[in-house]
């Protein structure tokens, strides 16, 4: 009987101690600008992390002596304005060069199609 009362007293003390430690949750209203700023930061950071996670970018980082994990950490430490600037620069850069070779290739294919269909005779003159 003594053991049961001791266990009951310890259990009651534990529940009482846990009940006294609870705190109430507080919620606040955030403004639209704060929300949009947080969303923009998350989007820019996701774009930068996606670029860093590419194999060719990681190979270039390693060749420059930068650890890719360290690059991700440094990108997360950038301010909102710096993240926006880096993301903007990434979007402005050409993806595969200046595109001159693609234009020359397209012109060649169009000329070949026109030659094969008999519309022009440009290659017979050479």
LUMGU-867014 format. One line per 10 residues: number of its first residue (from 1); their letters; for each residue x, y, z of N, C-alpha, C, O, CB. Coordinates in nm, 3 decimals. Glycine has a CB too. Layout:
NUM) a) X Y Z X Y Z X Y Z X Y Z X Y Z ~ ...
This chain:
1) xxxxxxxxxx) 0.082 -0.118 0.000 0.000 0.000 0.000 0.087 0.125 0.000 0.053 0.224 -0.065 -0.093 -0.001 0.119 ~ 0.196 0.121 0.073 0.288 0.234 0.081 0.350 0.262 -0.057 0.366 0.377 -0.096 0.399 0.207 0.186 ~ 0.384 0.155 -0.130 0.445 0.169 -0.262 0.349 0.237 -0.359 0.388 0.323 -0.438 0.487 0.032 -0.317 ~ 0.221 0.197 -0.351 0.120 0.253 -0.439 0.102 0.402 -0.412 0.088 0.479 -0.507 -0.014 0.180 -0.422 ~ 0.101 0.443 -0.288 0.085 0.583 -0.254 0.207 0.665 -0.299 0.193 0.780 -0.340 0.063 0.599 -0.104 ~ 0.325 0.606 -0.291 0.447 0.674 -0.334 0.446 0.695 -0.485 0.479 0.804 -0.534 0.572 0.593 -0.291 ~ 0.409 0.592 -0.559 0.402 0.603 -0.706 0.296 0.704 -0.744 0.318 0.784 -0.835 0.372 0.465 -0.771 ~ 0.182 0.703 -0.678 0.075 0.798 -0.705 0.120 0.940 -0.676 0.089 1.031 -0.753 -0.048 0.764 -0.624 ~ 0.191 0.962 -0.568 0.239 1.095 -0.533 0.342 1.144 -0.634 0.340 1.261 -0.672 0.300 1.094 -0.392 ~ 0.433 1.057 -0.680 0.534 1.096 -0.779 0.468 1.127 -0.913 0.505 1.224 -0.980 0.640 0.985 -0.796
11) xxxxxxxxxx) 0.371 1.046 -0.952 0.300 1.069 -1.077 0.224 1.201 -1.073 0.227 1.278 -1.169 0.204 0.954 -1.107 ~ 0.156 1.227 -0.963 0.082 1.352 -0.950 0.177 1.471 -0.952 0.146 1.574 -1.013 0.000 1.353 -0.820 ~ 0.293 1.459 -0.888 0.391 1.568 -0.888 0.445 1.593 -1.029 0.465 1.708 -1.068 0.507 1.536 -0.793 ~ 0.468 1.486 -1.104 0.516 1.502 -1.241 0.413 1.570 -1.329 0.446 1.661 -1.405 0.553 1.366 -1.300 ~ 0.287 1.527 -1.319 0.182 1.591 -1.398 0.164 1.737 -1.359 0.141 1.822 -1.445 0.051 1.517 -1.382 ~ 0.174 1.766 -1.233 0.162 1.904 -1.186 0.278 1.989 -1.239 0.258 2.103 -1.281 0.157 1.908 -1.032 ~ 0.398 1.933 -1.236 0.515 2.007 -1.286 0.505 2.031 -1.435 0.538 2.140 -1.483 0.644 1.930 -1.254 ~ 0.459 1.932 -1.510 0.442 1.950 -1.655 0.333 2.050 -1.686 0.344 2.127 -1.781 0.411 1.816 -1.721 ~ 0.228 2.049 -1.607 0.119 2.144 -1.628 0.159 2.286 -1.601 0.106 2.378 -1.663 0.002 2.108 -1.542 ~ 0.249 2.308 -1.510 0.292 2.444 -1.478 0.391 2.499 -1.581 0.408 2.620 -1.590 0.356 2.448 -1.339
21) xxxxxxxxxx) 0.455 2.413 -1.658 0.555 2.457 -1.753 0.496 2.497 -1.888 0.568 2.554 -1.970 0.655 2.350 -1.772 ~ 0.374 2.469 -1.913 0.317 2.501 -2.043 0.303 2.651 -2.059 0.273 2.723 -1.964 0.181 2.433 -2.061 ~ 0.324 2.696 -2.179 0.307 2.838 -2.211 0.202 2.849 -2.318 0.174 2.754 -2.391 0.441 2.903 -2.256 ~ 0.146 2.963 -2.328 0.044 2.985 -2.430 0.111 3.025 -2.559 0.215 3.091 -2.559 -0.058 3.091 -2.385 ~ 0.052 2.985 -2.668 0.104 3.022 -2.799 0.056 3.162 -2.833 -0.059 3.198 -2.809 0.059 2.920 -2.908 ~ 0.145 3.239 -2.888 0.106 3.373 -2.929 0.120 3.384 -3.079 0.219 3.340 -3.137 0.193 3.481 -2.858 ~ 0.022 3.441 -3.140 0.022 3.460 -3.284 0.007 3.607 -3.313 -0.065 3.678 -3.244 -0.090 3.378 -3.353 ~ 0.074 3.651 -3.414 0.065 3.791 -3.452 0.031 3.802 -3.599 0.049 3.707 -3.676 0.195 3.865 -3.421 ~ -0.016 3.914 -3.636 -0.050 3.941 -3.774 0.074 3.998 -3.843 0.138 4.090 -3.792 -0.171 4.038 -3.785 ~ 0.107 3.942 -3.959 0.217 3.998 -4.035 0.161 4.071 -4.156 0.054 4.037 -4.206 0.318 3.888 -4.078
31) xxxxxxxxxx) 0.234 4.168 -4.201 0.189 4.247 -4.315 0.213 4.174 -4.446 0.288 4.077 -4.453 0.258 4.381 -4.317 ~ 0.148 4.223 -4.548 0.162 4.163 -4.680 0.305 4.175 -4.730 0.359 4.081 -4.788 0.066 4.229 -4.779 ~ 0.367 4.290 -4.707 0.504 4.309 -4.754 0.600 4.212 -4.686 0.690 4.159 -4.751 0.549 4.453 -4.727 ~ 0.581 4.187 -4.558 0.669 4.094 -4.488 0.653 3.953 -4.544 0.751 3.880 -4.560 0.639 4.095 -4.337 ~ 0.530 3.914 -4.573 0.505 3.782 -4.629 0.565 3.770 -4.768 0.632 3.671 -4.799 0.355 3.754 -4.634 ~ 0.541 3.871 -4.852 0.594 3.867 -4.988 0.746 3.870 -4.989 0.809 3.807 -5.073 0.539 3.984 -5.069 ~ 0.804 3.943 -4.895 0.950 3.947 -4.884 1.005 3.810 -4.848 1.105 3.766 -4.904 0.993 4.051 -4.779 ~ 0.939 3.743 -4.754 0.984 3.610 -4.715 0.967 3.510 -4.830 1.052 3.424 -4.850 0.906 3.562 -4.592 ~ 0.859 3.522 -4.904 0.836 3.433 -5.018 0.937 3.458 -5.128 0.988 3.364 -5.189 0.694 3.452 -5.072 ~ 0.967 3.586 -5.154 1.065 3.619 -5.257 1.203 3.567 -5.218 1.276 3.513 -5.302 1.070 3.772 -5.280
41) xxxxxxxxxx) 1.238 3.582 -5.091 1.368 3.531 -5.044 1.376 3.380 -5.062 1.478 3.328 -5.108 1.391 3.569 -4.896 ~ 1.269 3.311 -5.025 1.268 3.165 -5.039 1.279 3.124 -5.185 1.348 3.027 -5.218 1.141 3.107 -4.976 ~ 1.212 3.197 -5.273 1.219 3.166 -5.416 1.357 3.190 -5.474 1.409 3.107 -5.549 1.118 3.249 -5.492 ~ 1.418 3.303 -5.438 1.553 3.334 -5.486 1.654 3.231 -5.434 1.741 3.186 -5.507 1.595 3.476 -5.443 ~ 1.640 3.196 -5.307 1.732 3.099 -5.248 1.715 2.961 -5.313 1.813 2.890 -5.333 1.708 3.089 -5.095 ~ 1.592 2.925 -5.346 1.567 2.796 -5.414 1.630 2.796 -5.552 1.687 2.696 -5.594 1.416 2.768 -5.424 ~ 1.620 2.909 -5.625 1.681 2.918 -5.758 1.833 2.904 -5.749 1.894 2.832 -5.829 1.644 3.051 -5.825 ~ 1.892 2.972 -5.654 2.037 2.968 -5.638 2.082 2.828 -5.596 2.181 2.777 -5.648 2.084 3.072 -5.535 ~ 2.010 2.767 -5.504 2.046 2.631 -5.461 2.029 2.530 -5.573 2.106 2.435 -5.583 1.961 2.590 -5.340 ~ 1.929 2.550 -5.659 1.910 2.461 -5.773 2.027 2.474 -5.870 2.073 2.374 -5.926 1.777 2.491 -5.845
51) xxxxxxxxxx) 2.074 2.596 -5.888 2.189 2.616 -5.977 2.315 2.554 -5.917 2.394 2.492 -5.988 2.210 2.766 -6.004 ~ 2.334 2.572 -5.787 2.454 2.518 -5.722 2.452 2.366 -5.721 2.558 2.303 -5.722 2.465 2.572 -5.579 ~ 2.335 2.305 -5.719 2.326 2.159 -5.710 2.352 2.090 -5.844 2.365 1.968 -5.848 2.190 2.119 -5.658 ~ 2.360 2.166 -5.954 2.390 2.106 -6.083 2.533 2.056 -6.085 2.622 2.117 -6.025 2.367 2.207 -6.198 ~ 2.555 1.945 -6.153 2.688 1.880 -6.154 2.794 1.967 -6.220 2.907 1.973 -6.172 2.680 1.747 -6.226 ~ 2.757 2.036 -6.331 2.857 2.118 -6.398 2.896 2.239 -6.315 3.012 2.281 -6.317 2.806 2.163 -6.533 ~ 2.801 2.295 -6.242 2.831 2.409 -6.155 2.918 2.364 -6.038 3.012 2.433 -6.000 2.701 2.475 -6.104 ~ 2.887 2.248 -5.981 2.969 2.197 -5.872 3.111 2.168 -5.918 3.206 2.192 -5.844 2.905 2.071 -5.812 ~ 3.126 2.115 -6.040 3.260 2.089 -6.092 3.337 2.219 -6.109 3.457 2.226 -6.080 3.253 2.014 -6.226 ~ 3.270 2.323 -6.157 3.336 2.453 -6.173 3.372 2.512 -6.038 3.479 2.571 -6.023 3.245 2.550 -6.251
61) xxxxxxxxxx) 3.284 2.498 -5.938 3.315 2.548 -5.805 3.437 2.478 -5.747 3.523 2.542 -5.687 3.195 2.529 -5.712 ~ 3.443 2.347 -5.765 3.557 2.271 -5.713 3.686 2.313 -5.785 3.791 2.324 -5.723 3.534 2.119 -5.730 ~ 3.676 2.337 -5.917 3.795 2.379 -5.991 3.843 2.517 -5.948 3.961 2.550 -5.961 3.768 2.378 -6.140 ~ 3.751 2.599 -5.897 3.788 2.732 -5.845 3.830 2.727 -5.699 3.869 2.829 -5.642 3.673 2.829 -5.862 ~ 3.821 2.609 -5.636 3.862 2.593 -5.497 3.754 2.625 -5.396 3.785 2.655 -5.280 3.979 2.679 -5.471 ~ 3.628 2.619 -5.437 3.517 2.649 -5.347 3.441 2.521 -5.319 3.405 2.448 -5.412 3.422 2.758 -5.407 ~ 3.416 2.492 -5.194 3.338 2.376 -5.155 3.190 2.404 -5.185 3.138 2.505 -5.139 3.359 2.342 -5.004 ~ 3.121 2.317 -5.261 2.979 2.342 -5.294 2.891 2.355 -5.169 2.797 2.435 -5.170 2.926 2.230 -5.381 ~ 2.918 2.279 -5.064 2.839 2.292 -4.941 2.861 2.429 -4.878 2.769 2.489 -4.823 2.875 2.180 -4.839 ~ 2.983 2.478 -4.886 3.013 2.611 -4.834 2.943 2.718 -4.918 2.901 2.821 -4.864 3.165 2.635 -4.833
71) xxxxxxxxxx) 2.930 2.695 -5.048 2.861 2.791 -5.134 2.713 2.800 -5.098 2.655 2.908 -5.099 2.877 2.752 -5.281 ~ 2.652 2.686 -5.066 2.511 2.685 -5.025 2.494 2.762 -4.893 2.399 2.839 -4.877 2.458 2.540 -5.010 ~ 2.587 2.740 -4.800 2.580 2.810 -4.671 2.597 2.960 -4.690 2.526 3.039 -4.628 2.689 2.757 -4.575 ~ 2.690 2.998 -4.775 2.711 3.141 -4.800 2.592 3.204 -4.871 2.557 3.319 -4.844 2.837 3.162 -4.883 ~ 2.528 3.130 -4.961 2.410 3.183 -5.029 2.297 3.206 -4.929 2.224 3.305 -4.940 2.363 3.087 -5.140 ~ 2.283 3.117 -4.832 2.178 3.133 -4.731 2.206 3.252 -4.641 2.114 3.309 -4.582 2.165 3.006 -4.647 ~ 2.334 3.292 -4.629 2.369 3.403 -4.542 2.356 3.539 -4.611 2.371 3.642 -4.546 2.511 3.386 -4.492 ~ 2.326 3.540 -4.741 2.312 3.667 -4.812 2.188 3.742 -4.767 2.090 3.682 -4.722 2.307 3.644 -4.963 ~ 2.193 3.873 -4.779 2.075 3.954 -4.744 1.970 3.940 -4.854 1.999 3.885 -4.961 2.114 4.104 -4.722 ~ 1.851 3.990 -4.829 1.743 3.981 -4.928 1.780 4.052 -5.057 1.755 4.000 -5.166 1.614 4.039 -4.872
81) xxxxxxxxxx) 1.839 4.171 -5.047 1.877 4.248 -5.165 1.986 4.176 -5.244 1.982 4.174 -5.367 1.924 4.388 -5.125 ~ 2.082 4.117 -5.174 2.189 4.045 -5.242 2.136 3.920 -5.311 2.179 3.888 -5.423 2.299 4.007 -5.143 ~ 2.044 3.849 -5.247 1.983 3.732 -5.310 1.906 3.771 -5.436 1.915 3.702 -5.538 1.889 3.661 -5.211 ~ 1.832 3.880 -5.428 1.756 3.926 -5.544 1.851 3.963 -5.658 1.823 3.934 -5.774 1.667 4.046 -5.507 ~ 1.963 4.027 -5.625 2.059 4.067 -5.727 2.122 3.945 -5.793 2.135 3.941 -5.916 2.168 4.157 -5.666 ~ 2.162 3.846 -5.715 2.223 3.725 -5.770 2.122 3.650 -5.856 2.156 3.603 -5.965 2.277 3.634 -5.657 ~ 1.998 3.639 -5.810 1.895 3.569 -5.887 1.866 3.642 -6.018 1.845 3.579 -6.121 1.766 3.555 -5.804 ~ 1.864 3.774 -6.013 1.842 3.854 -6.134 1.956 3.834 -6.233 1.932 3.819 -6.353 1.827 4.004 -6.098 ~ 2.079 3.834 -6.185 2.194 3.813 -6.272 2.190 3.673 -6.334 2.224 3.656 -6.451 2.325 3.832 -6.195 ~ 2.148 3.574 -6.256 2.137 3.438 -6.309 2.033 3.432 -6.419 2.052 3.361 -6.518 2.103 3.339 -6.198
91) xxxxxxxxxx) 1.923 3.504 -6.405 1.817 3.502 -6.506 1.858 3.579 -6.632 1.808 3.549 -6.740 1.689 3.561 -6.449 ~ 1.947 3.678 -6.619 1.988 3.758 -6.733 2.098 3.692 -6.815 2.115 3.726 -6.932 2.034 3.893 -6.687 ~ 2.172 3.599 -6.756 2.281 3.535 -6.828 2.227 3.440 -6.933 2.125 3.375 -6.911 2.373 3.460 -6.731 ~ 2.294 3.432 -7.048 2.250 3.336 -7.149 2.276 3.194 -7.102 2.373 3.167 -7.032 2.321 3.361 -7.283 ~ 2.189 3.104 -7.140 2.198 2.967 -7.091 2.308 2.888 -7.159 2.374 2.807 -7.094 2.066 2.898 -7.110 ~ 2.328 2.908 -7.288 2.426 2.825 -7.357 2.515 2.904 -7.450 2.560 2.848 -7.550 2.357 2.718 -7.433 ~ 2.541 3.025 -7.425 2.623 3.108 -7.512 2.540 3.220 -7.570 2.433 3.253 -7.517 2.684 3.025 -7.624 ~ 2.589 3.279 -7.679 2.518 3.394 -7.734 2.413 3.355 -7.837 2.333 3.441 -7.876 2.616 3.488 -7.797 ~ 2.409 3.231 -7.880 2.304 3.186 -7.970 2.339 3.200 -8.117 2.256 3.167 -8.202 2.179 3.260 -7.942 ~ 2.457 3.249 -8.151 2.495 3.267 -8.290 2.501 3.134 -8.364 2.456 3.124 -8.478 2.630 3.338 -8.299
101) xxxxxxxxxx) 2.555 3.033 -8.299 2.564 2.902 -8.362 2.425 2.844 -8.388 2.403 2.777 -8.489 2.646 2.807 -8.275 ~ 2.332 2.868 -8.298 2.195 2.818 -8.317 2.129 2.886 -8.437 2.058 2.821 -8.514 2.111 2.842 -8.190 ~ 2.151 3.016 -8.452 2.093 3.088 -8.566 2.151 3.037 -8.697 2.077 3.017 -8.793 2.117 3.240 -8.553 ~ 2.281 3.016 -8.701 2.345 2.963 -8.822 2.290 2.825 -8.854 2.265 2.794 -8.970 2.498 2.958 -8.806 ~ 2.273 2.741 -8.753 2.219 2.608 -8.774 2.076 2.610 -8.827 2.042 2.532 -8.915 2.223 2.531 -8.646 ~ 1.995 2.699 -8.774 1.855 2.708 -8.819 1.849 2.755 -8.964 1.771 2.703 -9.043 1.775 2.804 -8.729 ~ 1.932 2.855 -9.000 1.936 2.903 -9.138 1.978 2.790 -9.232 1.921 2.775 -9.340 2.032 3.023 -9.152 ~ 2.078 2.712 -9.192 2.123 2.600 -9.274 2.012 2.498 -9.294 1.991 2.450 -9.406 2.246 2.533 -9.211 ~ 1.941 2.464 -9.189 1.832 2.366 -9.199 1.721 2.417 -9.290 1.667 2.341 -9.370 1.775 2.333 -9.060 ~ 1.687 2.545 -9.279 1.582 2.602 -9.364 1.627 2.600 -9.510 1.548 2.565 -9.599 1.549 2.747 -9.321
111) xxxxxxxxxx) 1.753 2.636 -9.537 1.803 2.632 -9.674 1.803 2.489 -9.729 1.771 2.469 -9.846 1.944 2.690 -9.681 ~ 1.837 2.391 -9.646 1.835 2.252 -9.691 1.693 2.207 -9.726 1.672 2.138 -9.826 1.894 2.161 -9.584 ~ 1.597 2.246 -9.642 1.458 2.208 -9.669 1.409 2.272 -9.798 1.344 2.207 -9.879 1.367 2.249 -9.551 ~ 1.442 2.400 -9.818 1.400 2.468 -9.940 1.469 2.408 -10.063 1.408 2.398 -10.169 1.431 2.618 -9.931 ~ 1.594 2.367 -10.049 1.667 2.303 -10.159 1.607 2.167 -10.193 1.590 2.134 -10.310 1.816 2.287 -10.122 ~ 1.574 2.089 -10.092 1.520 1.955 -10.116 1.379 1.959 -10.174 1.341 1.868 -10.248 1.520 1.875 -9.988 ~ 1.303 2.061 -10.141 1.167 2.071 -10.197 1.165 2.136 -10.334 1.061 2.141 -10.399 1.077 2.150 -10.102 ~ 1.280 2.187 -10.380 1.288 2.245 -10.513 1.249 2.391 -10.520 1.232 2.443 -10.630 1.202 2.169 -10.605 ~ 1.235 2.458 -10.410 1.198 2.599 -10.410 1.316 2.685 -10.454 1.298 2.782 -10.528 1.147 2.642 -10.271 ~ 1.436 2.652 -10.410 1.555 2.726 -10.450 1.661 2.630 -10.501 1.656 2.510 -10.474 1.610 2.809 -10.332
121) xxxxxx) 1.758 2.685 -10.577 1.869 2.603 -10.625 2.001 2.665 -10.583 2.089 2.687 -10.666 1.864 2.588 -10.778 ~ 2.015 2.695 -10.455 2.133 2.764 -10.406 2.256 2.675 -10.402 2.367 2.726 -10.422 2.107 2.819 -10.268 ~ 2.243 2.548 -10.377 2.359 2.460 -10.362 2.411 2.409 -10.497 2.522 2.357 -10.502 2.323 2.344 -10.272 ~ 2.333 2.421 -10.607 2.377 2.375 -10.738 2.473 2.475 -10.801 2.543 2.442 -10.897 2.257 2.352 -10.830 ~ 2.476 2.598 -10.749 2.563 2.701 -10.807 2.707 2.681 -10.760 2.796 2.744 -10.818 2.513 2.841 -10.768 ~ 2.733 2.602 -10.663 2.869 2.584 -10.612 2.937 2.474 -10.678 3.053 2.446 -10.647 2.871 2.562 -10.467
